[in-house]
Amino acid sequence: MARQTQKRTLETRARLVAVASDLVAQGGYTAMRIEEVVQGAGVAKGTFFSHFTDKDALMDLLIGARIDAYLDELEAAEPPQTIEDLVKLQLPLLQFMTSERYVFDVILRLSGAAAVSDVGPIAMTFERYIAIARRWFEAGTFRTDVSADLLAEGMQAFVTQALALNFCALHGDQTLSQRLIPYLRAWLQPGE
């Protein structure tokens, strides 16, 4: 009996996620409403909340999965040799992260966790990104006077800054690449 209940619980959760994914594909993350998810999944609203604390908890799962898919591509790529290649390689991920203000806001809010029990899919992608960047920097193409870990963490900070400025009315006149390349040149190129 317990196995059947567990199976039904997993099936319900999968149905909620599938319906939410379809709704996001149709109208975006911002437009997706819990009411539409439960209606599409054929469950009560309380059932949704037995699986997810709120919309952001569901978005953590969906957005985290999308980021992971982009990270799979980055992980499979050869280490970039130039700053321009480094930015170009990451551009699909960065464009997704700025595709909607809501997506960026959720990513920022859920990128860190106050407790280990709060670590969710998005927070895990930030750790994975650092690991991928570390591997690139260990290849030695960029500056070597600081550790690959510090280079990776610094790049993540500059990427986050460039993404945030994407939504700033005072800095909206540049593309992500135009904004990010000078930051990364200053951070990653060996000093003279």
Phi, psi and chi 1 to 4 in degrees:
 res  aa     phi    psi   chi1   chi2   chi3   chi4
   1 MET       -  -41.7 -174.7   69.6  120.6      -
   2 ALA   -64.4  -38.4      -      -      -      -
   3 ARG   -65.0  -38.5  -78.3 -173.0 -176.8 -155.0
   4 GLN   -66.5  -39.7 -167.9  170.4   19.2      -
   5 THR   -65.0  -43.5  -58.6      -      -      -
   6 GLN   -63.4  -42.1 -177.0 -179.1   19.2      -
   7 LYS   -61.7  -43.6 -179.2 -178.0  177.1 -158.6
   8 ARG   -64.9  -38.6 -160.6  169.4   45.7 -113.8
   9 THR   -63.3  -45.1  -60.8      -      -      -
  10 LEU   -65.2  -39.4  -66.9  173.4      -      -
  11 GLU   -64.7  -41.0  -71.1  170.4   -9.0      -
  12 THR   -63.9  -45.7  -60.0      -      -      -
  13 ARG   -60.2  -44.7 -177.1  178.9  175.7   89.1
  14 ALA   -61.4  -39.0      -      -      -      -
  15 ARG   -65.8  -43.2 -161.4  164.4   58.7 -112.0
  16 LEU   -59.3  -45.0  -71.9  165.2      -      -
  17 VAL   -65.5  -42.5  170.1      -      -      -
  18 ALA   -63.4  -44.7      -      -      -      -
  19 VAL   -63.8  -44.9  168.5      -      -      -
  20 ALA   -60.6  -42.6      -      -      -      -
  21 SER   -60.3  -42.7  -65.4      -      -      -
  22 ASP   -63.6  -43.1  -71.1  -15.2      -      -
  23 LEU   -63.6  -40.3  -69.5  168.1      -      -
  24 VAL   -63.4  -42.9  164.8      -      -      -
  25 ALA   -61.5  -33.3      -      -      -      -
  26 GLN   -80.2  -41.3  -67.2  169.7   21.2      -
  27 GLY  -131.9   -1.9      -      -      -      -
  28 GLY    98.4  169.1      -      -      -      -
  29 TYR   -70.5  -42.3  -67.6   88.8      -      -
  30 THR   -62.3  -41.7  -53.3      -      -      -
  31 ALA   -74.9  -20.7      -      -      -      -
  32 MET   -63.8  130.8 -167.0 -141.3   70.1      -
  33 ARG  -118.7  143.2  -59.8  -76.3  178.5 -104.6
  34 ILE   -57.3  -40.1  -68.1  171.9      -      -
  35 GLU   -57.7  -40.0  -66.7   77.1   14.5      -
  36 GLU   -69.7  -35.8  -65.6  171.7  -44.2      -
  37 VAL   -64.4  -49.9  174.0      -      -      -
  38 VAL   -66.3  -36.9  -63.3      -      -      -
  39 GLN   -64.3  -46.3 -177.5 -179.6    9.9      -
  40 GLY   -65.4  -32.1      -      -      -      -
  41 ALA   -84.9  -12.2      -      -      -      -
  42 GLY    70.9   37.3      -      -      -      -
  43 VAL  -129.3  167.8  -61.2      -      -      -
  44 ALA   -79.2  158.3      -      -      -      -
  45 LYS   -60.3  -36.4 -159.8  170.1 -171.9  178.2
  46 GLY   -61.0  -32.0      -      -      -      -
  47 THR   -64.2  -40.4  -58.4      -      -      -
  48 PHE   -57.0  -47.5  176.4   90.4      -      -
  49 PHE   -73.8  -12.3  -70.5  110.1      -      -
  50 SER   -80.8  -14.6   69.1      -      -      -
  51 HIS  -104.2  -32.8  -70.4  -86.1      -      -
  52 PHE  -136.9  138.3  -56.5   99.7      -      -
  53 THR   -69.1  -30.4   54.2      -      -      -
  54 ASP  -168.4 -176.8   55.2   18.6      -      -
  55 LYS   -59.9  -40.0  177.7 -179.0  174.4  178.1
  56 ASP   -61.9  -33.7  -74.2   -5.7      -      -
  57 ALA   -64.9  -39.1      -      -      -      -
  58 LEU   -68.3  -41.3  174.8   58.3      -      -
  59 MET   -64.2  -34.7  -69.4  -59.7  107.7      -
  60 ASP   -54.7  -44.7 -169.5   18.2      -      -
  61 LEU   -67.5  -49.2 -172.7   69.8      -      -
  62 LEU   -68.9  -47.4  -64.2  179.3      -      -
  63 ILE   -68.7  -40.8  -67.1  168.9      -      -
  64 GLY   -58.1  -40.5      -      -      -      -
  65 ALA   -65.1  -40.7      -      -      -      -
  66 ARG   -64.5  -43.6  -78.6  -73.7  -59.2  -86.6
  67 ILE   -62.2  -42.5  -66.6  171.8      -      -
  68 ASP   -59.2  -38.3  -94.7  -31.5      -      -
  69 ALA   -62.3  -42.1      -      -      -      -
  70 TYR   -66.5  -38.3  -73.4  112.1      -      -
  71 LEU   -66.7  -31.8  -67.7  176.4      -      -
  72 ASP   -57.8  -43.3  -71.0  -17.0      -      -
  73 GLU   -66.0  -42.4  -66.3  172.4   14.5      -
  74 LEU   -64.5  -39.4  -65.7  179.6      -      -
  75 GLU   -65.6  -34.3 -158.9  163.9   40.8      -
  76 ALA   -78.3  -17.5      -      -      -      -
  77 ALA   -76.4  153.0      -      -      -      -
  78 GLU   -68.9  148.6  -70.4  -64.3  -44.9      -
  79 PRO   -56.8  130.5  -24.6   33.8      -      -
  80 PRO   -65.2  149.3   16.3  -21.5      -      -
  81 GLN  -102.1  -18.8  -58.9  -61.5  -54.8      -
  82 THR  -131.6  163.3   66.7      -      -      -
  83 ILE   -60.1  -42.7  -59.9  -67.4      -      -
  84 GLU   -61.9  -42.1  -69.9   75.9   10.4      -
  85 ASP   -65.5  -37.7  -70.1  -18.2      -      -
  86 LEU   -60.9  -44.9 -176.4   62.1      -      -
  87 VAL   -70.4  -45.3  171.2      -      -      -
  88 LYS   -59.8  -40.2 -176.4  178.1  178.1 -177.8
  89 LEU   -62.7  -37.8 -174.7   61.1      -      -
  90 GLN   -87.0  -12.7  -64.0 -179.5   73.1      -
  91 LEU   -54.7  -43.9 -149.7   48.9      -      -
  92 PRO   -58.2  -41.1  -27.3   36.9      -      -
  93 LEU   -62.8  -46.8  167.9   62.6      -      -
  94 LEU   -66.2  -36.4  -55.8 -178.8      -      -
  95 GLN   -66.4  -37.4  -71.3  169.2  -28.1      -
  96 PHE   -63.7  -44.9  166.0   69.2      -      -
  97 MET   -62.7  -22.5  -67.9  173.8   80.3      -
  98 THR  -110.9   13.9   57.4      -      -      -
  99 SER   -64.3  -31.5   62.0      -      -      -
 100 GLU  -143.2  144.1  -64.5  178.4   41.0      -
 101 ARG   -58.6  -39.5  176.3   64.1 -170.9 -117.7
 102 TYR   -60.2  -43.2  173.9   74.1      -      -
 103 VAL   -59.8  -48.4  169.6      -      -      -
 104 PHE   -61.4  -43.0 -179.5   67.0      -      -
 105 ASP   -60.9  -44.7  -70.9  -13.1      -      -
 106 VAL   -63.5  -43.1  169.2      -      -      -
 107 ILE   -59.1  -47.1  -70.1  168.7      -      -
 108 LEU   -62.8  -46.2  -86.6 -172.1      -      -
 109 ARG   -65.4  -32.8  -79.2 -172.2  -81.4  116.3
 110 LEU  -104.0    7.1  -58.8  179.1      -      -
 111 SER   -73.1  -22.1   63.1      -      -      -
 112 GLY  -126.1  162.2      -      -      -      -
 113 ALA  -130.4  140.2      -      -      -      -
 114 ALA   -74.8  -24.7      -      -      -      -
 115 ALA  -143.8  156.1      -      -      -      -
 116 VAL   -56.9  -35.8  172.9      -      -      -
 117 SER   -66.4  -16.9   60.8      -      -      -
 118 ASP   -90.9   -4.4  -64.4  -24.3      -      -
 119 VAL   -67.9  119.7  175.0      -      -      -
 120 GLY  -117.8 -173.2      -      -      -      -
 121 PRO   -56.2  -42.3  -27.5   35.7      -      -
 122 ILE   -66.4  -44.9  -71.0  173.5      -      -
 123 ALA   -58.9  -37.6      -      -      -      -
 124 MET   -66.4  -33.1  -65.4  -58.0  -66.0      -
 125 THR   -67.3  -31.9   66.2      -      -      -
 126 PHE   -65.8  -39.4  -88.8   64.2      -      -
 127 GLU   -66.2  -41.3  -71.2  -61.2  -47.3      -
 128 ARG   -64.9  -40.0 -172.6  171.8  173.4 -148.3
 129 TYR   -58.8  -44.5  175.2   86.3      -      -
 130 ILE   -60.2  -42.8  -67.6  -70.3      -      -
 131 ALA   -63.2  -40.8      -      -      -      -
 132 ILE   -66.1  -47.8  -67.0  166.5      -      -
 133 ALA   -62.2  -38.5      -      -      -      -
 134 ARG   -57.6  -44.3  179.8 -174.4  -45.9  113.5
 135 ARG   -60.7  -41.6 -179.1  179.8   59.7   85.8
 136 TRP   -61.0  -45.0  -67.7  -19.1      -      -
 137 PHE   -74.6  -25.1  -62.0  137.9      -      -
 138 GLU   -68.6  -19.1  -74.0  170.6  -15.1      -
 139 ALA   -67.0  -18.2      -      -      -      -
 140 GLY    86.1    9.4      -      -      -      -
 141 THR   -71.3  -31.7  -56.5      -      -      -
 142 PHE  -101.4 -172.2  -59.1   99.6      -      -
 143 ARG   -54.0  145.8   68.8 -173.6  -72.8 -172.7
 144 THR  -122.0    7.1   56.6      -      -      -
 145 ASP   -82.9   -5.4   59.8  -36.1      -      -
 146 VAL  -131.0  162.6  -63.8      -      -      -
 147 SER   -66.9  154.0   71.5      -      -      -
 148 ALA   -61.4  -33.5      -      -      -      -
 149 ASP   -61.7  -46.9  -77.8  -36.7      -      -
 150 LEU   -66.4  -38.9 -174.2   57.6      -      -
 151 LEU   -60.7  -43.5  -69.5  177.4      -      -
 152 ALA   -65.2  -44.7      -      -      -      -
 153 GLU   -65.3  -38.9  -71.2  175.2   14.0      -
 154 GLY   -64.9  -42.2      -      -      -      -
 155 MET   -62.1  -41.8 -178.5  172.7   72.8      -
 156 GLN   -60.6  -39.1 -173.3  177.2   60.3      -
 157 ALA   -64.9  -43.9      -      -      -      -
 158 PHE   -66.8  -37.7  -77.1  122.0      -      -
 159 VAL   -61.9  -45.8  164.6      -      -      -
 160 THR   -60.8  -41.8  -57.1      -      -      -
 161 GLN   -62.4  -44.4  171.9   69.3    3.8      -
 162 ALA   -64.0  -39.1      -      -      -      -
 163 LEU   -65.2  -43.1  -64.9  175.7      -      -
 164 ALA   -62.9  -42.2      -      -      -      -
 165 LEU   -65.8  -20.8  -72.0  176.0      -      -
 166 ASN   -59.3  -28.1 -168.7   60.9      -      -
 167 PHE  -100.0    5.8  -65.4  103.2      -      -
 168 CYS   -93.8  126.2  176.6      -      -      -
 169 ALA   -59.9  -30.5      -      -      -      -
 170 LEU   -78.5  -15.4  -62.7  175.6      -      -
 171 HIS  -126.5   17.6  -63.6   93.2      -      -
 172 GLY   -77.4    4.0      -      -      -      -
 173 ASP   -88.6   -0.5   59.1  -24.5      -      -
 174 GLN  -118.8  150.5  -69.4 -177.5  -50.6      -
 175 THR   -78.1  166.7   65.7      -      -      -
 176 LEU   -57.3  -43.2  -77.9  169.7      -      -
 177 SER   -62.6  -46.0  -64.9      -      -      -
 178 GLN   -60.9  -34.7  -69.9  170.1  -30.0      -
 179 ARG   -78.2  -39.2 -166.5  172.4  -62.3  115.9
 180 LEU   -81.0  -36.8 -167.1   52.6      -      -
 181 ILE   -57.1  -48.0  -73.3  172.0      -      -
 182 PRO   -61.5  -38.7  -20.7   30.1      -      -
 183 TYR   -59.1  -48.9  -71.1  155.4      -      -
 184 LEU   -71.9  -32.9  -64.4 -175.9      -      -
 185 ARG   -59.9  -46.6  -81.8 -166.9 -174.7  130.0
 186 ALA   -65.0  -34.9      -      -      -      -
 187 TRP   -86.6  -37.4  177.7 -121.6      -      -
 188 LEU  -103.5  -20.0  -63.7  173.9      -      -
 189 GLN   -81.7  140.5  -70.8 -177.1  -27.9      -
 190 PRO   -58.2  143.6  -14.5   23.5      -      -
 191 GLY   -68.9  156.0      -      -      -      -
 192 GLU   -78.6      -  -55.2  -57.5  -29.8      -
